Amino acid sequence: MVDVYQVVLGAIAVSIMILVPIGVVMLYDLLAGRWDGSIARWKESRQQSAQRRRNLRKMRDQHGVPLEQVAANLRRLRVVLTGDAHRSAAHQMGNRLAYDQVLIQACEMLEIEHDLGGESAGMERDIERLRVEAELERAGVVLSERHYGQAA
């Protein structure tokens, strides 16, 4: 007949013989700093996953016009601006103002700084428009439909 007391003591002895040396080595490695990189990567991955969860939660609770719709409006108005040279000055100005308003909306959605709401006009405004377009492209908003082999 097997004595339960001896089986339990044997299991405790074996676990002590295995777990104590492993624990001592792990403690030594922790104190020696061998896990600093691993711990930092683990913390960074936890922060990234938490940020991803927050972003997904924000996307689910999003209000207003989606960014894809704003980008489509920018592309549509950009085509209109390139083809309105034969229209009246008032019509051209209206198209530019509409394009600027949609640019401002996209900048606010992506938290990009701009000076399109200011009193700039003429060449200054055109330069600011180009800068904002470049920032939006850098942020991932596609403003022009480029095909393979076509220059940027």
C-alpha positions in Angstrom: 0.0 0.0 0.0 1.3 3.5 -0.9 1.5 6.0 1.8 0.0 9.3 0.7 2.2 11.2 3.1 5.3 9.9 1.5 4.0 10.6 -2.0 3.2 14.2 -1.1 6.7 14.7 0.6 8.3 13.2 -2.5 6.5 15.6 -4.8 7.4 18.6 -2.7 11.1 17.5 -2.6 11.2 17.0 -6.4 9.6 20.4 -7.0 12.0 22.1 -4.6 15.0 20.4 -6.3 13.8 21.7 -9.7 12.1 25.0 -8.9 14.6 26.5 -6.4 17.6 26.5 -8.8 15.5 27.8 -11.6 14.2 30.6 -9.4 17.7 31.5 -8.2 19.0 31.7 -11.8 16.0 33.9 -12.8 16.5 36.2 -9.8 20.2 36.5 -10.6 19.5 37.3 -14.2 16.9 39.9 -13.2 19.4 41.6 -10.8 22.2 41.4 -13.3 20.1 43.3 -15.9 19.8 40.6 -18.5 16.1 41.0 -18.8 16.1 44.8 -19.1 15.6 44.7 -22.9 12.9 42.0 -22.7 11.0 43.9 -20.0 11.3 47.1 -22.1 10.0 45.3 -25.2 7.2 43.7 -23.1 6.2 47.1 -21.7 6.3 48.7 -25.2 4.1 45.9 -26.7 1.6 46.4 -23.8 1.5 50.1 -24.5 1.0 49.6 -28.2 -1.8 47.1 -27.7 -3.5 49.5 -25.2 -3.1 52.3 -27.8 -4.6 50.0 -30.5 -7.5 49.2 -28.3 -8.1 52.9 -27.6 -7.9 53.7 -31.3 -10.4 50.9 -32.2 -12.8 52.2 -29.5 -12.5 55.7 -30.9 -13.2 54.4 -34.4 -16.3 52.6 -33.2 -17.6 55.7 -31.5 -16.7 58.0 -34.3 -19.0 60.9 -35.1 -19.2 63.0 -38.2 -17.8 62.4 -41.7 -15.4 59.6 -42.1 -11.8 60.4 -43.2 -12.3 58.4 -46.4 -15.2 60.6 -47.4 -13.1 63.7 -46.7 -10.3 62.3 -48.9 -12.7 61.6 -51.7 -14.0 65.1 -51.5 -10.4 66.4 -51.7 -9.7 64.3 -54.8 -12.9 65.4 -56.4 -12.3 69.1 -55.7 -8.7 68.8 -56.8 -9.9 67.6 -60.2 -12.4 70.5 -60.4 -9.6 73.0 -59.6 -7.4 71.8 -62.4 -10.2 72.1 -64.9 -11.8 75.5 -64.0 -9.5 77.8 -65.9 -12.2 78.7 -68.4 -14.8 79.6 -65.7 -15.4 82.9 -64.1 -13.2 84.3 -61.3 -16.1 84.0 -58.8 -16.5 80.4 -59.7 -12.8 79.7 -59.4 -12.7 81.5 -56.0 -15.6 79.4 -54.7 -13.9 76.2 -55.8 -10.7 77.2 -54.0 -12.5 78.2 -50.8 -14.4 74.9 -50.9 -11.1 73.0 -51.4 -9.5 75.0 -48.5 -12.4 74.1 -46.2 -12.1 70.4 -46.9 -8.3 70.7 -46.4 -9.0 72.4 -43.0 -11.4 69.6 -42.1 -8.9 66.9 -43.0 -6.1 68.7 -41.0 -8.4 68.9 -38.0 -9.2 65.2 -38.2 -5.5 64.2 -38.4 -4.3 67.0 -36.1 -2.0 68.6 -38.7 -1.1 72.3 -38.1 -2.2 74.6 -40.9 -2.6 78.3 -41.7 -5.4 78.0 -44.2 -7.9 79.7 -41.8 -5.8 82.9 -41.7 -5.9 85.9 -43.9 -3.2 84.8 -46.3 -3.9 85.2 -50.0 -2.3 84.8 -53.4 1.1 83.1 -53.5 1.3 82.6 -49.7 -2.0 80.7 -49.7 -0.9 78.5 -52.6 2.3 77.6 -50.8 0.4 76.8 -47.6 -2.0 74.7 -49.7 0.9 72.7 -51.2 2.5 72.3 -47.7 -0.7 71.0 -46.2 -1.3 68.6 -49.2 2.2 67.2 -48.6 1.5 66.8 -44.9 -1.7 65.0 -45.7 0.1 62.7 -48.2 2.7 62.0 -45.5 -0.1 61.1 -43.1 -1.4 58.5 -45.6 -4.2 60.4 -47.3 -4.2 59.8 -51.0 -5.0 63.0 -52.8 -4.2 62.1 -56.4 -4.9 59.0 -58.4 -1.4 58.0 -59.7 -1.0 55.1 -62.0 2.1 52.8 -62.4 4.9 54.7 -64.1 3.3 58.1 -63.6 5.4 60.8 -62.0 4.4 62.1 -58.6 
